[in-house]
């Protein structure tokens, strides 16, 4: 994901964009865990959740995935990572560079 973000972000904004992506991803993980836990806790029988609680949790996750996928498919061409903004190199002109445990894309020089 950082490579896609670097492709469509201005060079002076890359750290902010990658940081924002990390924050949004962490919030999404937290919300998903909380909502799944809530669905399972609501359907708890004696010791473990009932089968219907697991079904509810899975259906909620599938609904969230369907909404996210439909929104991602409807995005505008300006935010498409395949076509870079005006003045930027094409993604095929990027080299992958490993920095620690993170692989990023940089324009070829």
Order of alpha helices (4+ residues) and beta strands (2+ residues): alpha-alpha-alpha-beta-beta
